Amino acid sequence: MRTAPVILALLLVSVLSWPPLAAAQPSTAFTYQGYLEDGGAPADGAYDFRFTLYDDRDTGTLIAGPVTSSSVSVAEGLYDVQVDFGGAPGLWEGARWLEVEARPSGGSFTTLGPRTELLAVPRAQALPGLRTSPAADATWGASTNVEGGWAGNTITAGVVAATVSGGGSEDSGTLYPNRVTDHYGTVGGGQANRAGDDDGILHDARYGTVSGGANNTASGFGATISGGVGSTASGQWATVGGGTANAASADYATVGGGDGNAASVDYATVGGGSGNMAKADYATVGGGSGNEASSQLAGVGSGVGNVASGLQARIGGGNGNAASGSGATVGGGEANTASGLLAHVGGGSSNEASGETATVGGGNGNTASGDFTTVSGGEDHTANAENATIGGGFNSTASGRYSTISGGYGHTASNFTATVGGGHTNVASGQYATVPGGRENQAGGYASFAGGTFGKVRSASEVGGGDTDGDEGTFLWADNSSFSQFISDGPDQFLVRASGGTTFYSDTQASTGVRLNPGSGSWTSASSRALKTDFAPLDVHAVLRSVARLDLQSWRYRTEPVDVRHLGPVAEEFYALFGLGRSAETIATVDADGVALAAIQALHEQLRQQQAEIERLRAEIDTLRAER
């Protein structure tokens, strides 16, 4: 036979139960109500109970009793017994502990649990093991403390309005009491928990709460620990939700759970995980392991070994990332660093954004070290000048302000707004220079363009002679027919190496145009009958007469050097005489050729007629000679 744990036994104490006013003396009896188990089940039947009063919980001096109540009816474990130790002088002076024994009627008595302290409070009600006591403080007033659970649980003398609901234990001689050491403290249960700082000042750590768990201490003003093991909440209104060995050591700091986490500065928060630290005002670590938010408003969402040390810096997750610049962000990945003001690394591995508002989207081993620079991805890129951009690829460098490399391998854009679109080992070293792609091209001149394969527009140093812009304005295209470089030799050129020929079309169907055939030195024009219409007869003699009227002179274009000469008509006169072409300011080569051919035809006809006349006259002469 045994009782349920002490907390299951209900004790109603009526030390001073006043009778009607006409009574001469108050009753000294009280009612003991409890719950009894026999063989692990609620007891039923008749049982004898024996009550003895002592002045100590464990040994002490016998004060009164034993008093026996026989054949008490127990139904479904519940019973109540009237107990009266009489009214001897001094009976209730000092501490009094009640020992209860029980047996089936006629059997041997068994002691039911530890002794229960009796408190002389009029009409007080308490569970066996749940003790109530009045408490008063000159500043904090009078109130009642409630102390339950294991008898070794304590409320420090002088503390008011404290509660220990239960818990506490003793194991192999080691005591694990729950304690309240400051006003208004509460321990809900568990073992070896403490609400208050236990420094002898009863009000400085008031309102502390430990709901349960083991070895937890809520020593800050208004601090709370919900459960777990070995945690501390030492800051004012600090909170630990649970977990193991967590610490909320600053005002309003919070640790939600996990293991070995620390929120050590005002308003810092660690949600969970293991070994995380929020070390600055309003810093936050959501979870993960070994993460640290060490600057004001910094945050780490999760991951392992991440450190957000810049003001308002953020790390979403990943492993071994660092956000040390103010407002810097690392989304995730591994071993990434955002050290510039408002710098950002999205992910990837071993990337660094060290310039102001610099960005690395991802990839591996990329560096954005200039202000406002961007490396979107790829591997081993460096954007180290203001507003430089690299889209992706491998091992490229954008070192000119506002320079751009879209992708590819091994490129360099080293001057202001220089651009490389892609390809392999291209260089845009002139200001505003462009290499769209291809292989081993160089646009070295100011606003130059080099594309294809092994095309090179010379830079200033390659031109020499104090030149500052290289072959500026030159457009160069090199085909893939040779591994030798196709190199510019002056500024503002349009150079094309096309061993397969070059064609310019002037219509949307690509049927009309001009072509420079492979190996040729002259243009051929589209002239098929199928491409022509509106044919009309021509008076070639009239053309010849108009040609004869042309003012043909030697001249040069105004934009050409003085030693350059040309021969021919002016367009206005040509158009007035022949009405050919689109404009009075231009002469199409096809028209000039046509006029020349028509004039030749007319001359040919004249020569034929003249030759016929010559032959006729020659025959007449021969006849005259013969007649002589």
C-alpha positions in Angstrom: 0.0 0.0 0.0 1.3 3.5 -0.8 0.0 7.0 -1.3 0.1 9.0 -4.5 2.9 11.7 -4.6 2.5 14.2 -1.9 0.9 16.7 -4.2 -2.0 14.4 -4.7 -3.1 14.4 -1.1 -5.6 17.2 -0.3 -5.2 18.7 3.2 -7.9 21.1 4.6 -6.7 22.8 7.8 -9.2 24.4 10.1 -7.1 25.2 13.1 -9.5 28.0 14.2 -13.0 26.9 13.0 -15.2 29.3 14.8 -18.6 28.0 16.1 -21.8 30.2 16.5 -21.1 33.2 18.6 -22.8 31.6 21.7 -20.1 29.0 21.9 -17.6 29.5 24.7 -14.5 28.0 23.0 -13.4 27.5 19.4 -12.9 23.9 18.2 -9.4 22.5 18.0 -10.2 19.8 15.4 -9.4 20.0 11.8 -10.4 17.9 8.8 -7.7 16.0 6.8 -8.8 15.1 3.3 -6.6 13.0 1.0 -6.2 10.5 -1.8 -5.0 6.9 -1.1 -3.7 4.3 -3.5 -3.3 0.6 -2.7 -1.3 -1.6 -4.9 -1.0 1.1 -7.5 -4.8 1.6 -7.8 -7.2 3.9 -6.0 -8.1 2.4 -2.6 -11.6 1.3 -1.8 -12.9 0.0 1.6 -12.2 0.6 5.3 -8.8 1.8 6.4 -7.3 3.0 9.7 -5.3 6.2 9.8 -2.9 7.4 12.4 -1.7 11.1 12.8 1.4 12.3 14.8 2.6 15.9 15.2 6.3 16.8 15.2 8.3 20.1 15.2 10.6 19.1 12.2 10.1 17.7 8.7 12.5 14.7 9.1 13.2 14.0 12.8 12.4 16.5 15.4 10.5 16.2 18.7 7.1 14.5 19.1 4.6 17.2 19.9 1.3 15.3 20.0 -0.3 12.0 19.1 -0.5 9.6 17.7 -4.2 10.0 17.1 -5.9 7.1 15.4 -9.1 7.1 13.3 -10.4 3.6 12.6 -12.5 2.1 9.8 -12.4 5.2 7.7 -14.4 4.7 4.5 -12.2 5.2 1.4 -14.0 5.4 -2.0 -12.0 5.6 -5.2 -9.0 6.7 -3.2 -10.7 9.7 -1.6 -11.3 10.0 2.2 -11.6 12.6 4.9 -10.8 12.3 8.7 -11.4 14.6 11.7 -8.1 15.0 13.6 -8.0 16.6 17.0 -4.7 17.0 19.0 -6.5 19.0 21.7 -5.7 22.5 23.0 -2.7 22.0 25.2 -0.8 25.2 25.9 2.0 25.7 23.4 0.7 23.0 21.1 0.8 25.3 18.0 3.7 27.4 18.9 6.5 27.1 16.3 6.7 24.9 13.2 4.4 21.8 13.2 4.7 18.8 10.8 2.0 16.2 10.4 3.0 12.5 9.8 0.2 10.3 8.4 0.1 6.5 8.5 -2.5 4.2 7.0 -3.4 0.5 7.0 -6.3 -1.7 5.9 -8.4 -2.2 9.0 -6.5 -4.7 11.1 -3.2 -4.6 9.1 0.1 -2.8 9.7 0.5 0.9 9.4 2.5 2.4 6.5 3.8 5.9 6.6 2.4 8.0 3.7 5.1 10.2 2.2 7.1 12.9 3.9 5.6 15.0 6.8 3.5 18.0 5.8 3.9 21.3 7.5 0.8 22.7 9.2 0.3 26.4 9.1 -2.0 28.1 11.6 -4.0 30.1 9.1 -7.7 30.5 9.7 -9.8 28.5 7.2 -6.6 27.9 5.0 -6.8 25.3 2.2 -3.8 23.7 0.6 -2.7 20.5 -1.2 -0.6 18.2 1.0 2.9 19.4 0.1 1.5 22.8 -1.0 2.2 25.3 1.8 0.9 28.8 2.2 2.3 31.4 4.4 1.7 35.1 5.0 4.5 37.5 4.0 4.9 41.2 4.6 7.3 43.9 3.6 7.2 47.5 4.7 7.5 48.7 1.1 5.7 45.9 -0.8 2.9 45.2 1.6 1.4 42.0 2.8 0.5 39.0 0.7 0.6 35.2 0.7 3.4 33.0 -0.6 2.5 29.6 -2.0 5.1 26.9 -1.9 4.4 23.4 -3.3 6.1 20.4 -4.6 9.1 18.9 -2.9 9.4 19.9 0.7 12.9 21.2 0.0 11.6 24.0 -2.2 12.1 27.4 -0.7 11.0 31.0 -0.8 13.5 33.4 0.7 12.4 34.9 4.0 10.8 38.3 3.5 9.8 37.7 -0.2 6.2 38.6 -0.9 3.7 37.1 -3.4 6.0 34.3 -4.5 4.9 31.0 -5.9 6.6 27.6 -6.2 3.9 25.4 -7.8 5.8 22.1 -7.7 8.8 20.2 -8.7 12.1 19.9 -6.8 13.7 16.7 -5.8 16.4 14.9 -3.9 18.5 12.3 -5.6 21.1 10.1 -3.7 21.5 12.8 -1.1 21.8 15.7 -3.6 19.2 18.3 -3.3 17.5 20.0 -6.3 15.1 22.5 -4.8 13.2 25.1 -6.7 13.6 28.6 -5.2 12.2 32.1 -5.3 14.5 34.7 -4.0 12.8 38.0 -5.1 9.3 39.5 -4.8 6.6 38.2 -7.1 8.8 35.4 -8.4 7.3 32.2 -9.8 8.7 28.7 -10.4 6.2 26.4 -12.0 7.9 23.1 -11.6 10.9 21.1 -12.7 14.0 21.0 -10.4 16.8 23.2 -9.3 15.2 26.3 -10.9 15.4 29.8 -9.4 13.4 32.9 -9.9 15.4 35.9 -8.6 19.0 36.9 -8.4 19.6 35.7 -4.8 21.7 38.7 -3.9 19.9 39.5 -0.7 18.0 42.4 -2.2 14.5 41.1 -2.5 13.0 43.6 -5.0 15.7 44.2 -7.7 14.9 40.9 -9.6 11.2 40.7 -9.0 8.6 39.2 -11.3 11.1 36.5 -12.4 9.5 33.3 -13.8 10.7 29.8 -14.5 7.9 27.6 -15.8 9.8 24.3 -15.6 12.8 22.4 -16.7 15.9 22.0 -14.7 18.8 24.2 -13.4 17.3 27.3 -15.0 17.7 30.8 -13.5 15.5 33.8 -14.2 17.5 36.5 -12.3 16.6 39.6 -14.2 13.7 41.9 -13.4 10.6 40.4 -15.1 12.8 37.7 -16.7 11.2 34.5 -18.0 12.4 30.9 -18.7 9.7 28.6 -20.1 11.6 25.4 -19.7 14.7 23.4 -20.8 17.9 22.8 -18.9 20.6 25.1 -17.6 19.5 28.4 -19.1 19.7 31.9 -17.6 17.6 35.0 -18.2 19.5 37.7 -16.4 18.5 40.8 -18.3 15.4 42.9 -17.4 12.4 41.3 -19.1 14.7 38.8 -20.8 13.2 35.6 -22.1 14.4 32.0 -22.7 11.8 29.8 -24.4 13.6 26.5 -23.7 16.5 24.4 -24.9 19.8 23.8 -23.1 22.4 26.2 -21.7 20.9 29.3 -23.3 21.5 32.8 -21.9 19.4 36.0 -22.3 21.7 38.4 -20.4 20.5 41.8 -21.5 17.3 43.8 -21.2 14.5 42.5 -23.4 16.9 39.9 -24.8 15.3 36.7 -26.1 16.5 33.1 -26.8 13.7 30.9 -28.2 15.4 27.6 -27.7 18.3 25.4 -29.0 21.6 24.8 -27.2 24.3 27.2 -26.0 22.8 30.3 -27.5 23.4 33.8 -26.1 21.5 37.0 -26.5 23.8 39.4 -24.6 22.7 42.9 -25.6 19.4 44.8 -25.2 16.6 43.6 -27.5 18.9 40.9 -29.0 17.2 37.7 -30.2 18.3 34.2 -30.9 15.5 32.0 -32.3 17.2 28.6 -31.8 20.0 26.4 -33.1 23.3 25.9 -31.4 26.1 28.2 -30.2 24.6 31.3 -31.7 25.2 34.8 -30.4 23.2 38.0 -30.8 25.7 40.5 -29.3 24.3 44.0 -30.2 21.2 46.0 -29.7 18.3 44.6 -31.7 20.5 41.9 -33.3 18.9 38.7 -34.4 20.0 35.1 -35.1 17.2 32.9 -36.3 18.9 29.6 -35.9 21.7 27.4 -37.3 25.0 26.9 -35.5 27.8 29.1 -34.4 26.3 32.2 -36.0 26.9 35.7 -34.7 25.1 39.0 -35.1 27.4 41.5 -33.4 26.2 44.9 -34.6 23.1 46.9 -34.0 20.1 45.6 -36.0 22.3 42.9 -37.6 20.8 39.6 -38.4 21.7 36.0 -39.3 18.8 33.8 -40.5 20.4 30.4 -40.2 23.4 28.4 -41.4 26.8 27.7 -39.8 29.5 30.0 -38.6 28.1 33.2 -40.2 29.0 36.6 -38.8 26.9 39.8 -39.4 29.0 42.5 -37.8 28.0 45.6 -39.8 25.3 47.9 -38.7 22.0 46.5 -40.0 23.9 43.8 -41.8 22.1 40.6 -42.9 23.1 37.0 -43.6 20.3 34.7 -44.8 22.2 31.4 -44.2 25.0 29.3 -45.6 28.4 28.6 -44.1 31.2 30.9 -43.0 29.8 34.0 -44.5 30.5 37.5 -43.2 28.6 40.8 -43.6 30.8 43.5 -42.1 29.7 46.6 -44.0 26.8 48.8 -42.8 23.7 47.5 -44.4 25.6 44.7 -46.1 23.9 41.5 -47.1 24.9 37.9 -47.8 22.1 35.7 -49.0 23.8 32.4 -48.5 26.5 30.2 -49.9 29.9 29.6 -48.3 32.8 31.8 -47.3 31.3 34.9 -48.9 32.1 38.4 -47.6 30.1 41.7 -48.0 32.3 44.3 -46.4 31.3 47.5 -48.2 28.6 49.9 -47.3 25.3 48.3 -48.5 27.3 45.6 -50.3 25.5 42.4 -51.3 26.6 38.8 -52.1 23.7 36.6 -53.2 25.4 33.3 -52.8 28.0 31.0 -54.2 31.4 30.5 -52.7 34.4 32.7 -51.7 32.9 35.8 -53.2 33.6 39.3 -51.9 31.7 42.6 -52.3 33.9 45.2 -50.7 32.9 48.4 -52.6 30.1 50.7 -51.6 26.8 49.1 -52.8 28.9 46.5 -54.7 27.1 43.3 -55.7 28.2 39.7 -56.4 25.2 37.6 -57.4 26.9 34.2 -57.0 29.5 32.0 -58.5 33.0 31.3 -57.0 35.9 33.5 -56.2 34.4 36.7 -57.6 35.3 40.2 -56.3 33.3 43.4 -56.6 35.7 45.9 -55.0 34.8 49.2 -56.7 31.8 51.3 -55.6 28.6 50.3 -57.3 30.3 47.4 -59.1 28.5 44.2 -60.0 29.6 40.6 -60.7 26.5 38.6 -61.5 28.1 35.2 -61.4 30.8 33.0 -62.9 34.2 32.3 -61.4 37.3 34.3 -60.5 36.1 37.7 -61.8 37.2 41.1 -60.6 35.2 44.3 -61.0 37.3 46.9 -59.3 36.3 50.2 -60.7 33.3 52.4 -60.1 30.1 51.0 -61.7 32.0 48.2 -63.5 30.0 45.1 -64.4 30.7 41.5 -65.2 27.8 39.2 -66.1 29.4 35.8 -65.9 32.0 33.5 -67.4 35.5 32.9 -66.1 38.5 35.0 -65.0 37.7 38.4 -66.4 38.6 41.9 -65.1 36.5 45.0 -65.5 38.9 47.7 -64.3 37.5 50.8 -66.1 34.8 53.0 -64.7 31.4 52.0 -66.1 33.1 49.1 -68.0 31.2 46.0 -68.8 32.0 42.3 -69.6 28.9 40.3 -70.3 30.5 36.8 -70.2 33.1 34.5 -71.7 36.7 33.8 -70.6 39.7 35.8 -69.7 38.6 39.3 -70.8 39.7 42.7 -69.8 37.7 46.0 -70.0 40.2 48.5 -68.7 38.9 51.9 -69.7 36.0 54.2 -69.2 32.7 52.5 -70.5 34.8 49.9 -72.3 32.7 46.8 -73.2 33.4 43.1 -74.0 30.4 41.1 -74.9 31.8 37.6 -74.6 34.1 35.1 -76.3 37.7 34.4 -75.3 40.6 36.6 -74.1 39.3 39.8 -75.6 40.5 43.3 -74.5 38.6 46.6 -74.6 41.3 49.1 -73.5 40.2 52.3 -75.2 37.6 54.7 -73.8 34.1 53.7 -75.1 35.8 50.7 -76.9 33.8 47.6 -77.8 34.6 44.0 -78.5 31.3 42.1 -79.1 32.9 38.7 -78.8 35.1 36.3 -80.7 38.6 35.4 -79.9 41.7 37.5 -78.9 40.4 40.7 -80.2 41.5 44.1 -79.0 39.7 47.4 -79.2 42.5 49.8 -78.1 41.4 53.0 -79.7 38.9 55.6 -78.4 35.4 54.5 -79.4 36.9 51.7 -81.5 35.3 48.3 -82.4 37.0 45.0 -82.9 35.3 41.7 -83.6 35.8 38.3 -85.0 39.1 36.5 -84.5 42.5 38.1 -83.9 41.3 41.6 -84.8 43.3 44.5 -83.3 42.6 48.2 -83.2 45.8 49.8 -82.0 46.0 51.5 -78.6 47.8 54.8 -77.9 51.0 53.1 -76.8 51.0 51.0 -79.9 50.5 54.0 -82.2 53.2 55.9 -80.3 54.5 59.4 -81.1 52.6 61.0 -78.2 49.2 59.7 -79.4 46.5 59.6 -76.7 43.6 57.9 -78.3 45.0 55.1 -80.4 43.3 54.4 -83.7 40.1 56.1 -82.4 36.8 55.5 -84.1 38.0 52.5 -86.1 35.7 49.6 -86.8 37.5 46.4 -87.5 36.2 42.9 -88.3 38.5 40.0 -88.7 37.3 36.6 -90.1 38.5 33.2 -89.0 40.7 32.5 -92.0 44.0 33.2 -90.3 45.6 33.0 -86.9 47.6 36.2 -87.7 46.4 39.5 -86.4 44.4 41.9 -88.6 45.6 45.2 -87.3 44.4 48.8 -87.9 46.8 51.3 -89.3 45.0 54.6 -88.6 42.1 56.2 -86.9 38.4 56.3 -88.0 38.7 53.3 -90.4 36.2 50.7 -91.4 38.3 47.6 -91.8 37.0 44.2 -92.8 39.0 41.0 -93.4 36.5 38.6 -95.1 38.4 36.1 -97.2 35.0 34.7 -98.3 33.9 38.0 -99.8 32.0 41.0 -98.6 28.4 41.9 -99.7 26.2 44.9 -99.0 22.5 44.5 -99.7 20.2 47.4 -100.1 16.8 45.7 -100.0 15.0 43.5 -97.5 15.1 40.4 -99.7 19.0 40.6 -99.9 18.8 40.6 -103.7 20.1 44.0 -104.6 23.5 45.2 -103.6 27.2 45.2 -104.2 29.8 42.5 -103.6 33.5 42.3 -103.2 34.3 38.8 -104.3 37.0 36.6 -102.6 40.4 37.8 -103.7 39.0 40.6 -105.7 40.0 44.3 -105.7 36.7 45.7 -107.1 33.0 45.8 -106.4 30.4 44.0 -108.5 26.9 45.2 -108.6 23.7 43.2 -108.8 22.6 43.7 -112.5 20.6 40.7 -113.5 17.7 41.3 -115.9 15.5 39.5 -113.3 16.2 42.4 -110.9 15.2 45.2 -113.4 12.0 46.5 -114.9 10.5 49.5 -116.9 13.0 49.1 -119.8 12.9 51.9 -122.3 14.6 52.5 -125.7 17.6 54.8 -125.8 19.0 57.3 -128.3 22.7 56.6 -127.9 23.6 59.5 -130.2 21.7 61.9 -128.0 23.6 60.5 -125.0 26.8 61.0 -126.9 25.9 64.6 -127.7 25.2 65.1 -124.0 28.5 63.6 -123.0 30.2 66.0 -125.4 28.5 68.8 -123.4 29.7 67.6 -120.0 32.2 69.9 -118.2 34.9 67.4 -117.3 37.5 68.6 -115.0 40.2 67.5 -112.6 39.2 68.1 -108.9 39.3 66.8 -105.3 36.8 66.4 -102.5 37.0 69.2 -99.9 37.7 66.7 -97.1 40.6 65.0 -99.0 44.3 65.9 -98.8 45.4 68.6 -101.3 47.5 66.1 -103.3 44.6 63.8 -104.1 43.0 64.3 -107.6 39.9 63.0 -109.4 38.5 63.3 -112.9 34.8 63.7 -114.0 31.7 65.7 -114.0 29.7 67.3 -111.2 26.5 65.6 -110.2 24.2 68.6 -110.8 25.3 68.8 -114.5 25.2 65.1 -114.9 21.6 64.9 -113.5 20.5 67.9 -115.7 21.8 66.3 -118.9 20.8 62.7 -118.3 18.1 62.8 -115.5 19.6 59.6 -114.0 19.8 58.5 -110.3 18.0 59.5 -107.1 19.5 63.0 -106.6 21.1 65.9 -108.4 23.9 65.6 -105.8 25.1 62.1 -106.5 26.2 60.0 -109.5 25.7 56.2 -109.3 28.5 54.2 -110.8 25.9 52.1 -112.7 24.7 55.4 -114.3 28.1 56.7 -115.2 29.0 53.3 -116.6 25.7 53.2 -118.6 26.3 56.7 -120.0 29.8 55.7 -121.1 28.6 52.5 -122.7 25.8 54.4 -124.6 28.3 57.0 -125.8 30.6 54.2 -126.9 27.8 52.6 -128.8 27.0 55.9 -130.5 30.7 56.3 -131.4 30.8 52.8 -132.6 27.9 53.5 -135.0 29.5 56.7 -136.2 32.8 54.9 -136.8 30.9 52.1 -138.7 29.2 54.7 -140.9 32.4 56.6 -141.4 34.2 53.3 -142.3 31.5 52.5 -144.8 31.8 56.0 -146.3 35.6 55.6 -146.4 35.2 52.3 -148.2 32.8 53.8 -150.7 35.1 56.7 -151.4 38.1 54.4 -151.7 36.3 52.3 -154.3 35.4 55.4 -156.3 39.0 56.5 -156.2 40.2 53.1 -157.3 37.6 53.2 -160.3 38.9 56.7 -161.3 42.4 55.6 -161.3 41.6 52.6 -163.4 39.8 54.7 -166.0 42.9 56.8 -166.6 
